[in-house]
Amino acid sequence: MTTSSNEISEVLLRRRVFLLTALSIERLREGAHALIRQLLHTEQDSHPDVHWMHPEGKVHLYGREMLLAMRRDAYLTPCQGLYKIYVLEEAEKMLTTQSNILLKILEEPPLRTCFLLLTLYEGKILPTIRSRALHCPLHEELKERASTSIATLFLQVAHLVWNHGFSSQVFSFLDELDQLMMQKDQESLSQEMHALFHGWLCDVRDRQQRASYHDKLPSLDRMIHIIEQARLSLERNIKPRFILEYMLRQWIG
């Protein structure tokens, strides 16, 4: 976790809502446990004031009654700790109606209640929910392993596209990038690409958080959607060259 104890204390006074993102469920759970220990000042992984929630049923979604029950319970006093904590795994698994129920309580969370939203796909969560949370990206170790050469070359391609559109030089760069990626084994290439996608997502989020309310641009949400679609495409074993070209075309579209 990159969020310090002082930062957590300041945020608790304002929002008490945390959005944890990572590249794997296991990393999200590790991060959630670490944050819970900081919030409750305990080394225990289980606690009577910590409630883990999951999507339910054959459709694997959060149900309306489950969220309404959580909302009622959230206003009750914690049993032992300073805070009552709700951890929502796969927080993106909600229909709009259910998301609005969650939004109601996140707009003005109870004073002694915290919410941890865990997701691999942040772009699927309502922007109004994301804007009320402190973002806690758990990607540092993967980001450090990302290939600088792939990232540098792709940024050169992106710069050309932004300024000159799809020229012959762009396709030459893409061919060079393709050759570079072909030199890597599938596992290491997949890790590097996922790390790069996650790093770009974090950069876009930072831009969103720095923008004022009136300056927030729909294009930033669109960029998040494009990057996450690219990440999903990689999981479907689509050739990385095609994925990167798709991202560039979508960004200038």
Secondary structure, DSSP 4 states (H G I P E B T S, - for coil): ----HHHHHHHHHHT-EEEEE-SSHHHHHHHHHHHHHHHHT---S--TTEEEE--BTTTTB--HHHHHHHHHHTTSPPSSSS-EEEEETTTT---HHHHHHHHHHHHS--TTEEEEEEES-GGGS-HHHHTTSEEEE--HHHHHHS-HHHHHHHHHHHHHHHHH-S-HHHHHHHHHHHHHHHTS-HHHHHHHHHHHHHHHHHHHHHHHHHS-GGG--HHHHHHHHHHHHHHHHHHTT--HHHHHHHHHHHHH-
